[in-house]
């Protein structure tokens, strides 16, 4: 994702003080109270873009959208299963034509009713090319997408022909092909409803988003903090059990961890690698380490022709074989990561499409084989591998340095691989978006929903929204299209796995490891949990 984060399948001094706490420089609720009014203080990273649901495909912005919006579906925080939220019914007889009935009694936090039009207008906005939304691709299966979001040229229609409002709480959707589990994708934030204020007073809405979820945005100072407060009139069953959440921006997760230990924070949902050896004792057992639908990979800039050749496949495969995943996950991550053997996640299970060992020898460390493959491929393009990463979160420096050391040792060169840090996640994403990178870059993916398709199509399908390296392969695209057209789950999974085999054969990206959700919390809070997407279930946290 979110990271992340597509289309969907059918089947299935004062600066320091601001960092430490919201009250350090005055001007806000400290959150010191306990009980239902207590405010949770959590570490955070600034999102790349303003928080438009259809324009947010990375984790930090996604955390906020999950708190301030509810769509037709919601993913169960324990199982990840898609369940009805605002959907009273989603009916179909042919998996192409759907009738959606929105539950009565829901409003946005500004008092406006949530209606069928709230969804249809939001989806039309998200799909339209002129609005330049990163998640427009999510709407591609709705009839008329090619007119509102053409491959080239300007839109020839203002709205999707496949969307029709038929009543205050009903609308119909016509897809361009059969898509039996299309409803299961509707818990993703791109499908959230939007109030009239979003369309009529857009700049003001972006400054202070209004949604229909359990929290409202009280204020946001970019680079410092977002303060969310519980919406007391929220009609959903998943009401917040605290008074709000202060998301405090950190550019170094080690600093965030230090503040957690010092009780200046209540929650850090990304325990830095350097602290893993101490976390259990530091926090007296208040530590979570649980499997999550996250994979870390190295992506490549295929818009740079040097990486987009038949020989470069050998170079990428050689680099994969030069990485000692077992050693890195053991020594740096202390078993909070598991060496990847495919491009999805074990949380899917075999029935969901996970295929252990799919990568085969290409993901097994072998220094001699690695050196031979890189030489046969003509060597590293440009002579040196620069691995770009953001330095503000995720302990990326430690593992990138370790990956480069492993590659250098395998190739017998001191500086064949070097890390290339970018200060913040937002800047990192902007550099990727401008297509200026000449070497591999870190590409963590957090699933949007627990389906194999979500690990493949958003990342590797031609021109997909999260295909940052612009890899393209006609055979892969064909298999994805065929899988999406399958009504039978097993047949669809088989084709998705065959598509994943194309990714393997071309080493479109180097899989590194599956990531566990990792969090530490203070003695001031309880009922802390991470969902299958590795995001804290903020609404369930209680403050003492």
Kinemage of the C-alpha trace (Angstrom):
@kinemage 1
@onewidth
@group {chain A} dominant
@subgroup {mainchain}
@vectorlist {calphas} color= white
{ca unk a 1} P 0.000 0.000 0.000
{ca unk a 2} L -1.253 1.038 0.864
{ca unk a 3} L 2.008 1.773 0.366
{ca unk a 4} L 1.644 2.073 0.000
{ca unk a 5} L -0.762 2.046 -2.416
{ca unk a 6} P -4.580 -0.482 -7.761
{ca unk a 7} L -7.394 -2.562 -9.083
{ca unk a 8} L -9.231 -5.520 -7.819
{ca unk a 9} L -10.030 -9.115 -8.478
{ca unk a 10} L -13.189 -10.718 -9.021
{ca unk a 11} L -12.941 -13.763 -6.945
{ca unk a 12} L -12.432 -13.302 -3.864
{ca unk a 13} P 14.282 24.252 22.086
{ca unk a 14} L 10.589 24.220 20.777
{ca unk a 15} L 11.030 21.929 17.795
{ca unk a 16} L 12.158 19.160 20.124
{ca unk a 17} L 9.267 19.898 22.436
{ca unk a 18} L 6.749 19.661 19.616
{ca unk a 19} L 8.119 16.254 18.772
{ca unk a 20} L 7.906 15.098 22.354
{ca unk a 21} L 4.288 15.965 23.034
{ca unk a 22} L 1.381 18.013 21.797
{ca unk a 23} L 1.491 20.297 24.823
{ca unk a 24} L 5.180 21.013 24.862
{ca unk a 25} L 4.683 24.385 23.174
{ca unk a 26} L 1.156 24.895 24.355
{ca unk a 27} L -2.001 25.203 22.329
{ca unk a 28} L -3.854 21.936 22.641
{ca unk a 29} L -5.327 19.152 24.707
{ca unk a 30} L -2.502 17.296 26.385
{ca unk a 31} L -4.418 14.042 26.441
{ca unk a 32} L -3.296 13.566 30.028
{ca unk a 33} L -6.792 12.591 31.133
{ca unk a 34} L -7.699 8.944 31.311
{ca unk a 35} L -10.853 6.969 30.608
{ca unk a 36} L -13.110 7.704 27.673
{ca unk a 37} L -11.710 11.256 27.414
{ca unk a 38} L -8.052 10.224 27.340
{ca unk a 39} L -6.092 10.989 24.187
{ca unk a 40} L -3.656 8.444 22.753
{ca unk a 41} L -0.280 9.866 21.718
{ca unk a 42} L 1.186 7.936 18.794
{ca unk a 43} L 4.187 8.311 16.503
{ca unk a 44} L 3.508 9.075 12.834
{ca unk a 45} L 5.103 10.070 9.551
{ca unk a 46} L 3.795 12.883 7.373
{ca unk a 47} L 1.740 11.594 4.433
{ca unk a 48} L 2.913 12.333 0.911
{ca unk a 49} L -0.243 14.113 -0.218
{ca unk a 50} L -3.330 15.835 1.210
{ca unk a 51} L -5.787 13.259 2.506
{ca unk a 52} L -8.089 12.748 -0.464
{ca unk a 53} L -9.259 9.111 -0.285
{ca unk a 54} L -8.600 8.460 -3.967
{ca unk a 55} L -5.190 10.133 -3.821
{ca unk a 56} L -3.658 8.332 -0.839
{ca unk a 57} L -1.802 5.097 -1.522
{ca unk a 58} L 0.739 5.078 1.297
{ca unk a 59} L 0.589 3.894 4.884
{ca unk a 60} L 0.807 7.114 6.889
{ca unk a 61} L -2.048 8.817 5.086
{ca unk a 62} L -3.959 5.551 5.050
{ca unk a 63} L -3.893 5.396 8.862
{ca unk a 64} L -5.811 8.660 9.044
{ca unk a 65} L -8.301 7.739 6.334
{ca unk a 66} L -9.094 4.534 8.245
{ca unk a 67} L -9.923 6.657 11.279
{ca unk a 68} L -12.052 9.364 9.662
{ca unk a 69} L -13.929 7.375 6.986
{ca unk a 70} L -16.182 4.359 6.714
{ca unk a 71} L -17.141 2.947 3.325
{ca unk a 72} L -19.556 0.315 2.131
{ca unk a 73} L -17.299 -2.407 3.540
{ca unk a 74} L -14.836 -2.579 6.414
{ca unk a 75} L -12.082 -5.126 6.947
{ca unk a 76} L -12.354 -6.986 10.238
{ca unk a 77} L -9.452 -5.794 12.426
{ca unk a 78} L -8.611 -9.369 13.419
{ca unk a 79} L -9.287 -11.479 10.322
{ca unk a 80} L -9.137 -8.944 7.506
{ca unk a 81} L -12.431 -10.285 6.163
{ca unk a 82} L -14.605 -7.786 4.266
{ca unk a 83} L -17.790 -7.061 6.216
{ca unk a 84} L -20.677 -4.667 5.616
{ca unk a 85} L -20.220 -1.176 7.035
{ca unk a 86} L -22.456 1.341 5.248
{ca unk a 87} L -23.683 -1.302 2.827
{ca unk a 88} L -27.125 -2.560 3.745
{ca unk a 89} L -27.108 -4.762 0.651
{ca unk a 90} L -24.990 -5.283 -2.450
{ca unk a 91} L -26.953 -7.444 -4.874
{ca unk a 92} L -26.149 -9.006 -8.229
{ca unk a 93} L -27.366 -11.833 -10.424
{ca unk a 94} L -24.556 -11.828 -12.964
{ca unk a 95} L -21.456 -10.386 -11.187
{ca unk a 96} L -21.552 -7.500 -13.667
{ca unk a 97} L -24.586 -5.464 -12.634
{ca unk a 98} L -24.757 -4.539 -8.934
{ca unk a 99} L -27.409 -2.727 -6.916
{ca unk a 100} L -26.094 -1.047 -3.782
{ca unk a 101} L -28.288 0.008 -0.885
{ca unk a 102} L -26.709 2.366 1.652
{ca unk a 103} L -27.719 2.070 5.300
{ca unk a 104} L -29.999 4.742 6.710
{ca unk a 105} L -29.004 6.931 9.646
{ca unk a 106} L -25.407 7.686 8.657
{ca unk a 107} L -24.094 11.230 8.399
{ca unk a 108} L -20.797 12.981 7.935
{ca unk a 109} L -19.434 14.720 11.010
{ca unk a 110} L -20.694 18.068 9.656
{ca unk a 111} L -24.263 16.745 9.802
{ca unk a 112} L -24.782 16.043 6.101
{ca unk a 113} L -26.488 12.721 5.368
{ca unk a 114} L -24.471 9.993 3.682
{ca unk a 115} L -26.445 9.058 0.579
{ca unk a 116} L -25.986 7.093 -2.602
{ca unk a 117} L -24.888 10.330 -4.252
{ca unk a 118} L -22.110 10.719 -1.649
{ca unk a 119} L -20.547 7.549 -3.050
{ca unk a 120} L -21.261 8.113 -6.742
{ca unk a 121} L -19.904 11.675 -6.742
{ca unk a 122} L -16.786 10.559 -4.841
{ca unk a 123} L -16.093 7.701 -7.237
{ca unk a 124} L -16.605 9.896 -10.282
{ca unk a 125} L -14.167 12.411 -8.822
{ca unk a 126} L -11.600 9.725 -8.085
{ca unk a 127} L -11.831 8.212 -11.558
{ca unk a 128} L -11.623 11.412 -13.597
{ca unk a 129} L -8.236 12.014 -15.150
{ca unk a 130} L -8.408 15.770 -14.646
{ca unk a 131} L -8.356 15.274 -10.873
{ca unk a 132} L -5.055 13.369 -11.057
{ca unk a 133} L -5.873 10.908 -8.277
{ca unk a 134} L -3.274 8.205 -7.631
{ca unk a 135} L -5.948 5.588 -6.947
{ca unk a 136} L -8.049 6.300 -10.028
{ca unk a 137} L -7.057 2.830 -11.188
{ca unk a 138} L -9.366 1.316 -8.559
{ca unk a 139} L -12.348 2.369 -10.660
{ca unk a 140} L -11.158 0.853 -13.926
{ca unk a 141} L -13.685 -1.976 -14.007
{ca unk a 142} L -16.663 0.384 -13.877
{ca unk a 143} L -18.177 1.067 -17.284
{ca unk a 144} L -17.018 4.316 -18.836
{ca unk a 145} L -13.625 4.426 -17.143
{ca unk a 146} L -11.912 4.619 -20.522
{ca unk a 147} L -13.879 7.803 -21.254
{ca unk a 148} L -13.200 9.610 -17.971
{ca unk a 149} L -9.633 8.340 -17.662
{ca unk a 150} L -8.282 7.694 -21.187
{ca unk a 151} L -4.780 6.353 -21.740
{ca unk a 152} L -4.004 9.483 -23.738
{ca unk a 153} L -5.742 12.766 -24.343
{ca unk a 154} L -8.408 14.536 -22.318
{ca unk a 155} L -11.509 12.880 -20.835
{ca unk a 156} L -14.450 12.644 -23.225
{ca unk a 157} L -17.013 12.162 -20.461
{ca unk a 158} L -17.310 13.826 -17.040
{ca unk a 159} L -18.640 10.794 -15.155
{ca unk a 160} L -18.600 7.002 -15.231
{ca unk a 161} L -21.463 5.681 -17.334
{ca unk a 162} L -21.600 2.585 -15.137
{ca unk a 163} L -22.728 4.543 -12.062
{ca unk a 164} L -26.362 5.600 -11.648
{ca unk a 165} L -28.072 7.058 -8.581
{ca unk a 166} L -31.514 5.442 -8.412
{ca unk a 167} L -32.719 6.731 -5.052
{ca unk a 168} L -31.570 8.533 -1.912
{ca unk a 169} L -29.953 5.340 -0.634
{ca unk a 170} L -29.559 3.244 -3.793
{ca unk a 171} L -27.275 3.245 -6.806
{ca unk a 172} L -26.363 0.792 -9.519
{ca unk a 173} L -22.961 -0.204 -10.795
{ca unk a 174} L -22.285 -1.750 -14.187
{ca unk a 175} L -18.864 -3.298 -14.599
{ca unk a 176} L -17.092 -3.831 -17.876
{ca unk a 177} L -16.649 -7.546 -17.118
{ca unk a 178} L -17.773 -10.149 -14.589
{ca unk a 179} L -16.221 -9.549 -11.196
{ca unk a 180} L -17.778 -11.805 -8.560
{ca unk a 181} L -15.943 -10.475 -5.509
{ca unk a 182} L -15.912 -6.837 -6.500
{ca unk a 183} L -17.814 -6.011 -3.265
{ca unk a 184} L -14.876 -7.315 -1.206
{ca unk a 185} L -12.658 -4.512 -2.527
{ca unk a 186} L -14.982 -1.761 -1.336
{ca unk a 187} L -13.417 -1.456 2.116
{ca unk a 188} L -10.418 0.288 0.580
{ca unk a 189} L -10.294 4.022 1.280
{ca unk a 190} L -10.506 5.026 -2.400
{ca unk a 191} L -14.175 3.973 -2.292
{ca unk a 192} L -15.070 6.178 0.688
{ca unk a 193} L -18.042 8.552 0.402
{ca unk a 194} L -17.404 12.288 0.358
{ca unk a 195} L -19.530 15.209 1.582
{ca unk a 196} L -20.586 18.134 -0.588
{ca unk a 197} L -17.954 20.286 1.129
{ca unk a 198} L -15.236 18.227 -0.556
{ca unk a 199} L -16.489 19.279 -3.981
{ca unk a 200} L -17.747 22.774 -3.181
{ca unk a 201} L -15.012 24.027 -0.810
{ca unk a 202} L -12.163 21.790 -1.776
{ca unk a 203} L -9.222 23.799 -0.418
{ca unk a 204} L -10.905 24.246 2.958
{ca unk a 205} L -11.769 20.544 3.086
{ca unk a 206} L -8.170 19.559 2.367
{ca unk a 207} L -6.998 21.787 5.226
{ca unk a 208} L -9.420 20.076 7.611
{ca unk a 209} L -10.959 16.895 6.135
{ca unk a 210} L -14.525 15.983 7.054
{ca unk a 211} L -15.463 12.302 7.015
{ca unk a 212} L -17.949 9.858 8.494
{ca unk a 213} L -15.691 7.684 10.664
{ca unk a 214} L -15.239 7.415 14.441
{ca unk a 215} L -12.771 10.333 14.557
{ca unk a 216} L -12.735 13.905 13.291
{ca unk a 217} L -9.730 16.037 12.406
{ca unk a 218} L -9.293 18.794 14.974
{ca unk a 219} L -6.173 20.304 13.419
{ca unk a 220} L -3.133 19.396 11.356
{ca unk a 221} L 0.234 21.094 11.282
{ca unk a 222} L 2.314 19.526 8.532
{ca unk a 223} L 5.641 18.296 9.783
{ca unk a 224} L 4.466 18.397 13.386
{ca unk a 225} L 1.176 16.780 14.397
{ca unk a 226} L -2.331 15.747 13.455
{ca unk a 227} L -4.883 15.858 16.249
{ca unk a 228} L -7.963 13.674 15.886
{ca unk a 229} L -10.813 13.629 18.327
{ca unk a 230} L -13.585 11.131 18.923
{ca unk a 231} L -16.833 11.933 17.121
{ca unk a 232} L -19.417 11.370 19.796
{ca unk a 233} L -22.302 11.124 17.287
{ca unk a 234} L -20.642 8.411 15.209
{ca unk a 235} L -23.410 5.881 14.385
{ca unk a 236} L -21.229 2.826 13.780
{ca unk a 237} L -20.755 -0.140 16.098
{ca unk a 238} L -16.980 0.410 16.242
{ca unk a 239} L -17.097 3.588 18.336
{ca unk a 240} L -13.834 4.916 19.713
{ca unk a 241} L -13.066 3.937 23.308
{ca unk a 242} L -10.822 6.937 23.892
{ca unk a 243} L -11.075 10.697 23.520
{ca unk a 244} L -8.886 10.928 20.436
{ca unk a 245} L -5.462 10.344 18.956
{ca unk a 246} L -2.570 12.770 18.536
{ca unk a 247} L -0.359 11.605 15.686
{ca unk a 248} L 3.049 13.160 16.308
{ca unk a 249} L 5.457 13.411 13.370
{ca unk a 250} L 8.923 11.919 13.817
{ca unk a 251} L 11.739 11.897 11.303
{ca unk a 252} L 13.650 9.275 13.303
{ca unk a 253} L 11.867 6.279 14.791
{ca unk a 254} L 14.664 5.827 17.330
{ca unk a 255} L 13.689 9.211 18.774
{ca unk a 256} L 10.073 8.073 18.849
{ca unk a 257} L 11.069 4.923 20.705
{ca unk a 258} L 13.087 6.923 23.244
{ca unk a 259} L 10.042 9.093 23.867
{ca unk a 260} L 7.879 6.014 24.313
{ca unk a 261} L 10.204 4.634 26.973
{ca unk a 262} L 10.178 8.077 28.639
{ca unk a 263} L 6.332 8.019 28.603
{ca unk a 264} L 6.138 11.043 26.301
{ca unk a 265} L 4.348 8.782 23.826
{ca unk a 266} L 1.788 6.024 24.253
{ca unk a 267} L 2.361 4.072 21.057
{ca unk a 268} L 5.066 3.404 18.482
{ca unk a 269} L 3.906 1.108 15.699
{ca unk a 270} L 7.321 0.697 14.108
{ca unk a 271} L 9.860 -0.449 16.688
{ca unk a 272} L 13.319 0.347 15.254
{ca unk a 273} L 15.610 -2.570 14.552
{ca unk a 274} L 18.266 -1.208 16.898
{ca unk a 275} L 15.849 -1.486 19.830
{ca unk a 276} L 14.478 -4.976 19.223
{ca unk a 277} L 16.978 -6.580 21.592
{ca unk a 278} L 15.764 -4.333 24.418
{ca unk a 279} L 12.098 -3.747 23.690
{ca unk a 280} L 10.594 -6.420 25.935
{ca unk a 281} L 12.567 -5.356 28.989
{ca unk a 282} L 12.296 -1.623 28.239
{ca unk a 283} L 8.512 -1.835 28.040
{ca unk a 284} L 7.926 -4.582 30.591
{ca unk a 285} L 6.382 -6.852 27.970
{ca unk a 286} L 4.199 -4.206 26.319
{ca unk a 287} L 5.349 -5.262 22.873
{ca unk a 288} L 3.460 -6.714 19.908
{ca unk a 289} L 5.081 -8.850 17.216
{ca unk a 290} L 2.494 -10.391 14.916
{ca unk a 291} L 2.339 -11.547 11.267
{ca unk a 292} L 1.064 -8.933 8.844
{ca unk a 293} L 0.312 -8.623 5.157
{ca unk a 294} L 3.513 -6.755 4.356
{ca unk a 295} L 6.417 -7.568 2.075
{ca unk a 296} L 9.637 -5.636 1.537
{ca unk a 297} L 11.164 -5.674 -1.936
{ca unk a 298} L 13.716 -3.859 -4.051
{ca unk a 299} L 12.061 -2.266 -7.081
{ca unk a 300} L 13.850 -1.112 -10.208
{ca unk a 301} L 13.488 1.906 -12.521
{ca unk a 302} L 12.468 0.282 -15.807
{ca unk a 303} L 12.138 3.715 -17.363
{ca unk a 304} L 15.960 3.637 -17.310
{ca unk a 305} L 16.697 1.507 -20.388
{ca unk a 306} L 19.788 0.005 -18.796
{ca unk a 307} L 17.539 -1.942 -16.415
{ca unk a 308} L 15.027 -2.865 -19.102
{ca unk a 309} L 17.025 -5.357 -21.176
{ca unk a 310} L 17.107 -9.129 -21.462
{ca unk a 311} L 20.577 -9.211 -19.906
{ca unk a 312} L 19.459 -7.081 -16.967
{ca unk a 313} L 17.244 -9.979 -15.855
{ca unk a 314} L 20.425 -11.888 -15.020
{ca unk a 315} L 21.816 -8.918 -13.129
{ca unk a 316} L 18.667 -8.609 -11.012
{ca unk a 317} L 18.610 -12.352 -10.356
{ca unk a 318} L 22.282 -12.247 -9.431
{ca unk a 319} L 21.675 -9.418 -6.999
{ca unk a 320} L 18.852 -11.409 -5.433
{ca unk a 321} L 21.195 -14.359 -4.933
{ca unk a 322} L 23.794 -12.017 -3.401
{ca unk a 323} L 21.483 -11.075 -0.506
{ca unk a 324} L 21.766 -13.196 2.628
{ca unk a 325} L 18.173 -12.856 3.817
{ca unk a 326} L 18.531 -15.352 6.663
{ca unk a 327} L 21.449 -13.491 8.186
{ca unk a 328} L 19.873 -10.044 7.841
{ca unk a 329} L 16.501 -11.010 9.298
{ca unk a 330} L 18.209 -12.783 12.192
{ca unk a 331} L 20.870 -10.225 13.137
{ca unk a 332} L 19.110 -6.943 12.351
{ca unk a 333} L 15.435 -7.741 12.724
{ca unk a 334} L 15.660 -10.484 15.361
{ca unk a 335} L 13.050 -12.643 13.684
{ca unk a 336} L 10.484 -9.874 13.246
{ca unk a 337} L 11.000 -10.510 9.528
{ca unk a 338} L 10.933 -13.789 7.593
{ca unk a 339} L 12.971 -14.308 4.404
{ca unk a 340} L 10.622 -14.017 1.438
{ca unk a 341} L 10.212 -16.935 -0.936
{ca unk a 342} L 7.569 -15.322 -3.135
{ca unk a 343} L 6.036 -11.889 -3.866
{ca unk a 344} L 2.912 -12.077 -1.653
{ca unk a 345} L 2.524 -12.851 2.071
{ca unk a 346} L 2.009 -15.957 4.204
{ca unk a 347} L -0.998 -14.297 5.851
{ca unk a 348} L -2.944 -15.151 2.687
{ca unk a 349} L -2.518 -18.869 3.351
{ca unk a 350} L -2.389 -21.505 0.634
{ca unk a 351} L -6.122 -21.146 -0.005
{ca unk a 352} L -5.653 -17.413 -0.565
{ca unk a 353} L -2.843 -17.774 -3.079
{ca unk a 354} L 0.368 -17.798 -1.032
{ca unk a 355} L 2.836 -20.215 -2.576
{ca unk a 356} L 5.851 -20.852 -0.380
{ca unk a 357} L 9.083 -21.356 -2.277
{ca unk a 358} L 7.845 -19.939 -5.590
{ca unk a 359} L 11.011 -17.878 -5.968
{ca unk a 360} L 13.155 -21.010 -5.699
{ca unk a 361} L 16.920 -20.742 -6.044
{ca unk a 362} L 16.676 -17.116 -7.194
{ca unk a 363} L 15.967 -16.126 -3.581
{ca unk a 364} L 18.618 -18.367 -2.036
{ca unk a 365} L 21.968 -16.886 -1.061
{ca unk a 366} L 24.834 -18.146 -3.196
{ca unk a 367} L 27.769 -15.754 -3.598
{ca unk a 368} L 29.403 -17.650 -6.457
{ca unk a 369} L 26.171 -17.949 -8.438
{ca unk a 370} L 25.399 -14.275 -7.773
{ca unk a 371} L 28.756 -13.099 -9.098
{ca unk a 372} L 28.472 -15.279 -12.196
{ca unk a 373} L 24.952 -14.038 -13.042
{ca unk a 374} L 25.879 -10.374 -12.623
{ca unk a 375} L 28.906 -10.859 -14.887
{ca unk a 376} L 26.840 -12.689 -17.505
{ca unk a 377} L 24.351 -9.823 -17.436
{ca unk a 378} L 27.036 -7.301 -18.264
{ca unk a 379} L 27.590 -6.010 -14.739
{ca unk a 380} L 25.695 -3.459 -12.690
{ca unk a 381} L 24.374 -0.646 -14.910
{ca unk a 382} L 26.537 2.418 -14.348
{ca unk a 383} L 29.059 0.371 -12.374
{ca unk a 384} L 27.545 1.051 -8.941
{ca unk a 385} L 24.257 0.123 -7.320
{ca unk a 386} L 22.633 2.987 -5.407
{ca unk a 387} L 19.755 1.752 -3.248
{ca unk a 388} L 17.428 4.653 -2.473
{ca unk a 389} L 15.350 4.678 0.710
{ca unk a 390} L 13.702 7.106 3.108
{ca unk a 391} L 15.700 7.636 6.276
{ca unk a 392} L 12.934 8.837 8.604
{ca unk a 393} L 11.086 5.592 9.402
{ca unk a 394} L 11.422 1.839 9.284
{ca unk a 395} L 15.098 1.253 10.221
{ca unk a 396} L 15.797 1.304 6.507
{ca unk a 397} L 19.406 2.467 6.827
{ca unk a 398} L 20.343 -0.616 8.846
{ca unk a 399} L 18.918 -3.136 6.416
{ca unk a 400} L 19.968 -1.278 3.250
{ca unk a 401} L 23.538 -1.144 4.558
{ca unk a 402} L 23.335 -4.850 5.372
{ca unk a 403} L 21.956 -5.688 1.918
{ca unk a 404} L 24.739 -3.675 0.286
{ca unk a 405} L 27.393 -5.340 2.454
{ca unk a 406} L 26.041 -8.727 1.430
{ca unk a 407} L 26.094 -7.781 -2.254
{ca unk a 408} L 29.579 -6.280 -1.991
{ca unk a 409} L 30.917 -9.398 -0.298
{ca unk a 410} L 29.338 -11.686 -2.873
{ca unk a 411} L 30.634 -9.661 -5.809
{ca unk a 412} L 34.047 -9.099 -4.224
{ca unk a 413} L 33.800 -5.311 -4.536
{ca unk a 414} L 33.908 -2.836 -1.666
{ca unk a 415} L 31.582 -0.202 -3.128
{ca unk a 416} L 29.538 -2.057 -5.732
{ca unk a 417} L 26.437 -1.239 -3.674
{ca unk a 418} L 25.797 1.817 -1.497
{ca unk a 419} L 22.753 3.211 0.276
{ca unk a 420} L 21.258 6.462 -0.991
{ca unk a 421} L 19.100 7.983 1.785
{ca unk a 422} L 16.355 10.548 1.288
{ca unk a 423} L 15.425 12.574 4.364
{ca unk a 424} L 11.675 12.034 4.540
{ca unk a 425} L 9.106 9.588 3.258
{ca unk a 426} L 7.262 12.358 1.402
{ca unk a 427} L 10.430 13.444 -0.414
{ca unk a 428} L 11.263 9.820 -1.171
{ca unk a 429} L 7.847 9.260 -2.744
{ca unk a 430} L 8.150 12.482 -4.715
{ca unk a 431} L 11.497 11.410 -6.160
{ca unk a 432} L 9.972 8.097 -7.211
{ca unk a 433} L 7.030 9.898 -8.792
{ca unk a 434} L 9.359 12.113 -10.833
{ca unk a 435} L 11.109 8.988 -12.202
{ca unk a 436} L 14.565 10.333 -11.487
{ca unk a 437} L 16.063 7.218 -9.867
{ca unk a 438} L 18.784 5.300 -11.670
{ca unk a 439} L 18.992 2.295 -9.378
{ca unk a 440} L 16.855 0.105 -7.119
{ca unk a 441} L 14.724 1.565 -4.362
{ca unk a 442} L 12.944 0.137 -1.355
{ca unk a 443} L 9.348 -0.841 -2.073
{ca unk a 444} L 7.453 -2.052 0.951
{ca unk a 445} L 3.891 -3.147 0.215
{ca unk a 446} L 1.133 -3.310 2.797
{ca unk a 447} L -1.922 -5.122 1.482
{ca unk a 448} L -5.121 -3.165 0.932
{ca unk a 449} L -7.207 -6.329 1.275
{ca unk a 450} L -6.162 -9.961 1.826
{ca unk a 451} L -6.266 -11.246 -1.760
{ca unk a 452} L -3.334 -12.441 -3.881
{ca unk a 453} L -4.384 -10.027 -6.605
{ca unk a 454} L -3.593 -7.074 -4.364
{ca unk a 455} L 0.063 -8.141 -4.125
{ca unk a 456} L 0.404 -8.417 -7.897
{ca unk a 457} L -1.799 -6.173 -9.990
{ca unk a 458} L -1.232 -2.826 -8.240
{ca unk a 459} L 2.547 -3.327 -8.367
{ca unk a 460} L 3.306 -5.040 -11.672
{ca unk a 461} L 0.400 -4.536 -14.078
{ca unk a 462} L 1.227 -2.093 -16.874
{ca unk a 463} L 0.661 1.490 -15.670
{ca unk a 464} L -0.917 0.333 -12.398
{ca unk a 465} L -1.123 3.022 -9.737
{ca unk a 466} L 1.650 1.586 -7.536
{ca unk a 467} L 3.843 0.270 -10.353
{ca unk a 468} L 6.494 2.836 -9.474
{ca unk a 469} L 9.236 1.278 -11.566
{ca unk a 470} L 6.995 1.083 -14.671
{ca unk a 471} L 7.662 -2.601 -15.291
{ca unk a 472} L 5.506 -3.997 -18.089
{ca unk a 473} L 5.001 -7.517 -19.403
{ca unk a 474} L 2.174 -8.522 -21.809
{ca unk a 475} L 2.019 -12.112 -20.558
{ca unk a 476} L 1.673 -10.977 -16.959
{ca unk a 477} L -1.086 -8.534 -17.910
{ca unk a 478} L -2.926 -11.232 -19.866
{ca unk a 479} L -2.853 -13.686 -16.953
{ca unk a 480} L -4.067 -10.992 -14.538
{ca unk a 481} L -6.954 -10.149 -16.858
{ca unk a 482} L -7.872 -13.811 -17.180
{ca unk a 483} L -7.695 -14.323 -13.413
{ca unk a 484} L -9.941 -11.315 -12.822
{ca unk a 485} L -12.463 -12.777 -15.274
{ca unk a 486} L -12.671 -16.109 -13.458
{ca unk a 487} L -15.757 -16.790 -11.380
{ca unk a 488} L -14.187 -19.875 -9.788
{ca unk a 489} L -11.833 -19.040 -6.933
{ca unk a 490} L -9.408 -21.912 -7.481
{ca unk a 491} L -9.111 -21.176 -11.189
{ca unk a 492} L -8.507 -17.509 -10.448
{ca unk a 493} L -5.804 -18.278 -7.876
{ca unk a 494} L -4.077 -20.604 -10.321
{ca unk a 495} L -3.857 -17.837 -12.917
{ca unk a 496} L -2.687 -15.282 -10.394
{ca unk a 497} L 0.060 -17.688 -9.342
{ca unk a 498} L 1.041 -18.188 -12.972
{ca unk a 499} L 1.234 -14.407 -13.289
{ca unk a 500} L 3.445 -14.362 -10.215
{ca unk a 501} L 5.647 -16.877 -12.015
{ca unk a 502} L 6.234 -14.278 -14.737
{ca unk a 503} L 7.333 -11.799 -12.065
{ca unk a 504} L 9.747 -14.462 -10.796
{ca unk a 505} L 11.143 -15.343 -14.220
{ca unk a 506} L 11.847 -11.698 -14.975
{ca unk a 507} L 12.816 -10.818 -11.379
{ca unk a 508} L 10.608 -7.755 -11.780
{ca unk a 509} L 11.414 -6.900 -8.162
{ca unk a 510} L 13.646 -8.611 -5.621
{ca unk a 511} L 11.624 -10.012 -2.691
{ca unk a 512} L 13.460 -9.529 0.585
{ca unk a 513} L 11.309 -10.504 3.571
{ca unk a 514} L 7.821 -10.679 4.973
{ca unk a 515} L 7.336 -8.173 7.748
{ca unk a 516} L 5.613 -8.680 11.057
{ca unk a 517} L 3.601 -5.938 12.646
{ca unk a 518} L 5.683 -4.510 15.471
{ca unk a 519} L 4.525 -2.082 18.149
{ca unk a 520} L 5.344 -0.964 21.652
{ca unk a 521} L 3.075 0.908 24.017
{ca unk a 522} L 3.145 2.673 27.377
{ca unk a 523} L 1.602 1.629 30.689
{ca unk a 524} L -0.886 4.461 30.204
{ca unk a 525} L -2.874 2.527 27.575
{ca unk a 526} L -4.314 -0.953 27.109
{ca unk a 527} L -6.228 -3.015 24.520
{ca unk a 528} L -3.540 -2.219 21.955
{ca unk a 529} L -3.615 -4.402 18.853
{ca unk a 530} L -2.484 -4.352 15.251
{ca unk a 531} L -4.802 -5.396 12.438
{ca unk a 532} L -3.673 -7.745 9.615
{ca unk a 533} L -2.454 -4.657 7.758
{ca unk a 534} L -0.081 -3.834 10.652
{ca unk a 535} L -2.035 -0.682 11.536
{ca unk a 536} L -3.005 -0.010 15.160
{ca unk a 537} L -6.695 -0.457 15.903
{ca unk a 538} L -6.799 3.034 17.396
{ca unk a 539} L -10.511 2.993 18.206
{ca unk a 540} L -10.107 0.063 20.640
{ca unk a 541} L -7.278 1.571 22.692
{ca unk a 542} L -8.255 2.657 26.186
{ca unk a 543} L -6.413 5.247 28.261
{ca unk a 544} L -5.934 4.792 32.022
